[in-house]
Amino acid sequence: MSAFYGPPKPDEDMISLIHHAIHTGVTFLDTSDIYGPFTNEILLGKALKGGVREKVELTTKFGISFADGKREIRGDPAYVRAACEASLKRLNIDCIDLYYQHRVDTRVPIEVMIGELKKLVEEGKMKYIGLSEASASTIRRAHAVHPITAVQLEWSLWSRDVEEEIIPTCRELGIGIVAYSPLGRGFLSSGSKVLVNLTDDDFRKHIKFNLLPTSLVVIVYR
């Protein structure tokens, strides 16, 4: 809606779409401070007014900073807290249902980062902790500090490497999986023709795919 898949869409149209989705049964909304950046959280904040907030589980993410136009992965406690406070303000809410670390900052021990999120849970600023694109060992270390509720990762018919270690680890620990791009960003539902109408600022037009034999699925119609 707000970034990456072509130009941002009009707020009025997107709010109507969000309300339609909720009306038809969608109960889980997933965003991030990097979507825009920031503008998708602001959009959701507008869409969730008037009692709509109570109808959904709301998740957002932190961890990718674009300060001064420079992209940086951050997980230091001061940044984690500041990012949470900023997301709460943009979303116009008091508590985030599920708060993910969008990408793991390898410079900061995962135990330190989770320790700060644990404090935010105790302060009532968030309910549950999530990780995105984390390794199995990182998930285990994080879960030992505070229960991890969900792990977000790419999982589809053409992206199955997570089935080797990460999925079994999450199942063992009772951690939920949130699969992004389950239809391969549209390629598995529309095929290569999905590229035809993409604008130059749609990042899918510039993806380089490396399909391993274990990831390639061939469907034969009889």
Order of alpha helices (4+ residues) and beta strands (2+ residues): alpha-beta-alpha-beta-beta-beta-alpha-beta-alpha-beta-alpha-beta-alpha-beta-alpha
